[in-house]
Amino acid sequence: MILERIRKSPLSWVSSLYFVEGVPYVLVMSIALIFYHDVGLSNTNAALLTSWLYLPWVIKPFWSPFVDMFKSKRWWILVMQTLLAVLMGGVVFALNLPNFVTWTLITFWLMAFSSATHDVAADGFYMLALNESQQSFYVGIRSTFYRISTIVTQGGLLFCVSYLQEIMQFGIHESWKWIFTSVAGLFLLLTLYHKLVLPRPSEDGANGENRYHFLEGYFRVFIEFFKKESIAVSIMFLLLYRLPEALLVKICPLFFLDEVANGGLGLSKGELGFIQGTIGVIGLLIGGILGGWMVSKHGLKKSLWPMVFAISIPDALYLIMAYFQNASLLFVAASVFVEQLGYGFGFTAYMLYMIYISQGKYKTAYYAFCTGFMALSMMLPGLFAGWLQENLGYKDFFTLVCVLTSFTFLSAMIIKLDRDFGKEK
């Protein structure tokens, strides 16, 4: 009886499902970078290797239709969550091997692939298990729990690593083994929980008809996307708008952790987790809310340039921190908050522009292609971000980032927008 009552409340599984969705993404995109830095990899190698982990999200639009064609979304969710738990345990095992860098990287890549597949299944399940009014009601809740998972994963795990190493005097490998073992255990528990509480929508099943017409329809949609008006300009915007942020996101954690003698700030992992994983995420969330409110009032076209300035100007704060390395922790936290607030506000323009260019007969497929370019825009600059930093030093690297904000301005100048797109009617 209790289980039935739990199943009837979408909150019981929407909250946990989107919490689970956020954990492996942050683990692969952020924690892995700090892990490799901690075990002794150079900034060049740490940034290069972890940037390749974006690849499953880049190619996700090309294989995501298979999730719809084979098995149910519920099946995919449970299998991917189980696989993610096993792979997290695999990282623990790989840490015992002499060539652990290679094996952990392979395991992280498989985690990224599983996480991207889980994203597809979870979003599809959300639309099948809830009616239209429920989808609208719970969209804020799913976003909130995704952000909570970001705080818990990035902030909480780094605090735990810092505690194990600095207070408990655990070794680097031993402390990370405890972290990944704990996350694997958490995922197993959540998988069992979802097996019990996830509903079984009648429409949730393999779409066999699509299986036979997949290739014909898929290539038609693909061609139609690249025949859209001014698509080359749109792709340029998707690749260049976040160029400075793509470089920053790979180097900032390393800058915070590096010794002062090496040009960094010398923060502990616990301080980094609190600043980026908590203060930064809160700023990002507030910025996104403000961005959505502004566009609803004034439309994307009028909001675009304030958003361009908001996402670009705060990057200079990292240059200031590089010159004043003895700045207080309060100043560092405030700088990260302001930069993430500006990024959250400015990123709204990017997300809405993807919706804008996805208009047409195949909206869902077009948007999926856009998300692939979005991931590619972060992956490509990240591949050489570490090499640039090690050759330029932190001060010149952040100077270069500030100069490259000109590409953000340029990409915004060349796109065309309907005057009232995004404005609340």
N, C-alpha and C positions, 0 to 999 in steps of 0.2 A: 504493500500500500504506500509506504513512504517513497519507494523507488518510483512508483507510478506518478506520485505528486511532483517529484523532482523532474521527471521527464516532461511533464506538462508545462513546466516553466522554461521558456527559452533562455532565461538568464542563467540557468544552471549549466548550460553547455556553451552558449555564446561567449560568456566571460572567459571560461577556461580554454576554449578552442582558440581564441585570438591571443590569449596569453601564451599558449603553446606556439602559435605562429611566430611570435616575436623573438622567442628565446634562441632558436638555432641561427636566425639571421644575424642577430647581434653577436652571437658566439663566433660565427664564421667571419663576419665583416670587421669586428672591433677587437674582440678578445683574442682571436688568433694572432693579430698583429702584435699585441702586447706580449703574448706568450712567446713568439719567436724572438722578439727583442730581449725578453728576459733570459732566454736560453743562450743568448750570445750572438745572434745573427746581426749583421750590419743593417743599417737603415735601408741601404740599397736592396739587399736581399729580402728583408722583411716586407718592404712595400711591394717589391716585384712579385714575390710568391703569393702574398695574400690578395693582390689585385686580380690574379687569375681566378680567384674564387668567385668573382662576379659572373664568370662565364655562364653558369647554369641559368641565371636570371636574364642574361643577354639572349640566349637561345630558347628560353621558355616558350615564346609564342609559336615556335616551330614544332614543338612536341606536346604542348598542352592539350591539343584536340584528342590525343590518345586517351587521356584521362576520362574524357566523355564517352569514348567508344568502347572501352573495356572495363568491366566491373562497375560497381556503384561508387559514388563519392564517399559514402561512409566507409566502404572497404579500403579505398585509397588512403583516407585519413588514418585509420587504425594501423594499416601496414606501414605507412610512412613514419608514424610516431614510434612504432616498435623498432623500425630500422634506425631511426635517429638515436634511440636509446642504446641500441647495439653498437652503433658507430661511435658514440661518445665513450662507451666502454672500450672500443677499439683504439681510441686515442691513448687511453691509460695503458693498454697493452703495448702500443707502439713506442711509448716513452721508455720501455725497457730495452729496446733494440739499439744496436750501435749506430745505425743510419736512421735514427728516429725522425729526423727532419723530413726525409722523403716519405716515410710511411705515415706520419701525422698529416702531411700535406695531402696525400692521397685520400686519407680518411676525411679530412676537412672538405675536400672537393666532393666526395660522395655525400657528406652531410648537406652541402650546399645544393646538390642535385635533389636530394630527398626533401629538403626544406622548400625548394621552389615548386616541386610536385605537390607537396602538402598545401602550399598557398593556393594552387589552382583548385584542388579538391575542396578545401575549406570554403573558398569564396563561392564555388558552385553549390555546395551543400547549403550554405547560408540562404541562397536564393530559392532552393527547392524546399527547405524545411520551414520557411517562414512565408506568410502572405505579404502582400505589398505594404500594408500598414505596419506590420511587425518589422519588416526590413527597415523602414524609415525610423521607427521608434528605437530599434536596437543599434543603429549605425553609430551613434555616439558612444554607446556602451562598448562596442567592439573596438573602436578606436582608443578609448580610454584604457582598456585592459591590454591592448597592444603596447601602449606607452608605459603602462605599469611594468610589463615584462622587460621593456628596455631599461627602465630604472633598476629593476631587480637584477637583471643579467649584467649590465655594464657597471652599475654602481655597486651592487651587492657582491658580485663575484670578485671584483678587484679589491674590495674591502677585505673579503675573506682571504684572498691570496696574501695581501699585505699583513694581515693578522698572523697567518700561519708562518710567514717568513720572518717577520720582525719581532713578534711577541713569543710565538711558540718555537722559533728557531728551526723551522723545517727547511730542508734543502729546496732548491728551485724545482727539481723534478718531482720530489715527494709532495710538495705543496700543490702543484698542478694536477698530480694524480688524484689527490683528495677532491679537488674542485670538479674535475671531469667525472669522477665516480659519483659524486653527489648529484650532478646534473643528470647523469644516466639514470640514477635511481628515481629522481623526480619525474623523468619522462615515462618510466615504466609505470609508476603510480597513476599518472595522468592518462596514460593509454588504457589502463584497466578501468579507470573512472569513466572515460569516454565510451568504452565498450558497453558499459552499463546504462549510461544516460543519453547517449545520442539517439534521437528518434530515427524511425525508419520511414521516410517519406515514400509514398506510393510511386512517385515519379522518379525516384532515385534508382536508376539502373543503367546498364550499358545501352548506349544508343546504337543498336545494330545497323540501322538504316544508314547512319553516317559512315559506318565502316566501309560500305561499298562505294559510296560517292565521295569519299574523303579526298582522294588525290585530285579529282576533277574540280571539286568545289574549292579546295585549299589553294590551288594554283590560280584559280580565277580571282579569288579574294586578294591574293598576294599581288597579282598584276594590277588589279583595280586600285590598290593602295598606292602603288608607285605611279599611277596615271593621274592621281589627284592634282588639282591646280596648285602650282608653286610648291610641290612636295619637296624639291631640293632645298628651297629656302627654309621650309619647316624642319627638315632633318638637320640643317645647319644650326638652327636655333636649339634643337634638342641636344646637339652635341657640344655646343659652345657656351650656352647660358650658364652652366654650372662648372665651367672649366676651373676657375680659381678654387671653388669648394672641393672639387675632385682631388686637387693637389693638397689642399689643407687637411682633408679628412685622413689622409695617410700619414701625414707628418706631425700633426699637432700632438697626438698622444706620445710620440717619440720625443718631441720637443719638451713636453712637460716632464718626462721621466729622465731625460739625459742629464748628466752631471753639469754643474755650472761651468766647469772648466772646458766642457765640450760645446758650450753655447746654449745648453738647455736650462731648465728651471730647477731641476733636482727635486721634483716632488715625489712623494711616495705613491705607491699604487692605490692606497686607500684614499689619499687626497685627490688623485686623478679620477678615481671612481666617483667620489662625491661631486667634484667640479663638473666633469663631463657627463657622467651617468645620471646625475640628479639635477644640479643647477642648470646644466645645458639643456637637458630634455624638457624641463619646465619652461625655459625660455623658448624652445622650439615649439612647444605646444601652444603657448600664449601667442606667439607670432603667427602660427597657422590659423588660430581662431580670429585674430585681428584681420588677417589677410582675407579670410572668407567673408567677414562682415563688410570689409571695404568694397570688395567686388560686388557683393549683393546690393550695395547702396549705389555705387557709381559705375558698375560695369568693368570688365577687364581692360578695355582700351584706356580709360581714364586712370585706372589704378596701376597700369603697367610701369610707368616711369618711377613713381614712388617705390614700387617694389624692386626695380632695378637698382636704385640707390641704396635701398635697405639691405639688399643681399651683397652689395659690393663694398660700400664705405667701411663697415665694421671690420673688414679684413685687415685694415691698418692697425688694429689693436694688437695683433700678433707681432707686427713689426715693433711696436712700442714695447711689448713684453720682452722681445729679443734684445733690445737696447738697454732696458732696465730690468735686468735679471733678478735684482734684489727686491723687486716689488712685493708688496704684502700678498698673502694668500687671498685676502679680501678683494684686492684689485684684480688678481688673476680670475677669481670666481665671477666678479662683476663683468670683466671683459668677455669671458666665455658666455655669460648670460646674454649680454648685449649682441654679441656676434650671432648666437643661435636664435635670438629673438628676430634679428634682421633676416637671417636665413629662412626661418619658418614663415615670416611675412612675405619674403620675396619668392620663396618656392611655390607659393600659392599660384602665382602667375604661370609657372611651369606646368603644374598639374592641370590647371584649367585650359591652358593652350593645347595640351594633349587631348582633352575632351573636345576642344574646338575643331581640331583637324581630324578628329575621329568621326565627325558627323558624316552621315551617308547611310547606304544600304546595309553595310556590315560593321556597325559601330563597335561591337565587342571585339571582332578580329582586328580592326584598325587600331583600337586602343591597346590591344596586346602587342602589336608591332611597335607602337610608341613606347611601351614599357621596356621593350628590348633595346631600343635606342637610348632610353633613359639609363639603363644599366651599363650600356656601352660607354656612355659619356663619363661614367665614374671609373670604369675599368681601364680605359686607354691611358688617361693621364696618370693614374695610380701606378702603372707599370714602370714609369721612369721618375716618379716623384722622389723616391729614396736616392736615386743616382744624382738627381739635381741637387738635393739638399746636401749630400756628402761632398759634392764638388764646389758648391757655392757657400756653404755654411748657412746657419739659420737666418742671419740678418739679410743676406742677399737673396736667400730663397723666398722669404716673406716679402721682400721688395719686388721680386719677380711676380709673386702672386698678385700684389697690388697693381702692377703694370698690366697683368693679364685680365684684370677686370674690364679692360677696354673691349675685350671680346664679348663680355656680357652685354655691354652697351651696344656694340655693333650688332649682335644677334637680335636685340630688341628693336633696333632701328629698321631692320629689313623685313620684318613680318607685317602682315596686314590683318586687321581685326574688324569685325562688325562693331559698330558703336555701342550697342546695347547688350552684347554678349555677356552673360553672367549676371546681368542686373536683374534684381527681383522685380517681377511684373505684378 
